[in-house]
Amino acid sequence: MQTKQLIWTAAAALLLGYSAFAQAHVEALNLLKEVRVKTEAYTDQTIAFTNTLDAPGRNGGARVKRSSKGTVAVVGTNYRLDWNGQTIFVNNAKAYIVSPDDEEVMVRPLGKDGNAFSPASLLAKYETGSNFAWAGTAAVKGKTIKYVRMKPKASEEVREIVIGIDLSTKRLYSYQEFGLNDVITTITVDAYTVNGGVSKAKVLFNRANYPGYTVVEPKSK
């Protein structure tokens, strides 16, 4: 009788644990969806950010950590990224990478991750095919940040992702990606402005703005 009772107790505990996990999964996913929908509704967005790369050192040495700052302006599905001395325009599934030092523009066709650096795309990344869970709450510079942990079920590159949401504004605060190669990439929002009147012309590549630049574009097959 005691053995049966122990079995039923264990089964109940497992069931409750699974139920709590399932509820957390749904709630965390719903928060990300809510933020993504709100993000997509903005007329325009301008975000100043810090990008940090934390990678293993060579031959087992100390980890190497590098940070750089940039800005991204988004209007609809088009955006302009200014980062690491380059300006990158993403328009109509193409990236126009402008390098002032070389006076060159590289044009590259993009796949399904063509808008990978826009806030909405970061939020939607692995929205399907992942497990979600809460990863804690923290007070950061007077803001309450809720963290969501996302584990892709089938990825050859990513072990997990942790997304931080500013609960007061329901906007993206941070995006942290843990690679299977032990590289950690973190994007942290420093300033976030919405509906500021950014013109579409600012985020569209215009060859006339780069006279004398060499434009390198792969030939269509």
Beta strands, then each sheet from edge to edge (+ up, - down):
strand 1: 44-55
strand 2: 64-75
strand 3: 78-83
strand 4: 86-91
strand 5: 94-99
strand 6: 104-109
strand 7: 130-140
strand 8: 143-152
strand 9: 158-166
strand 10: 171-179
strand 11: 184-194
strand 12: 214-216
sheet 1: 7+ 8- 9+ 10- 11+ 1- 2+ 3- 4+ 5- 6+ 12+
end
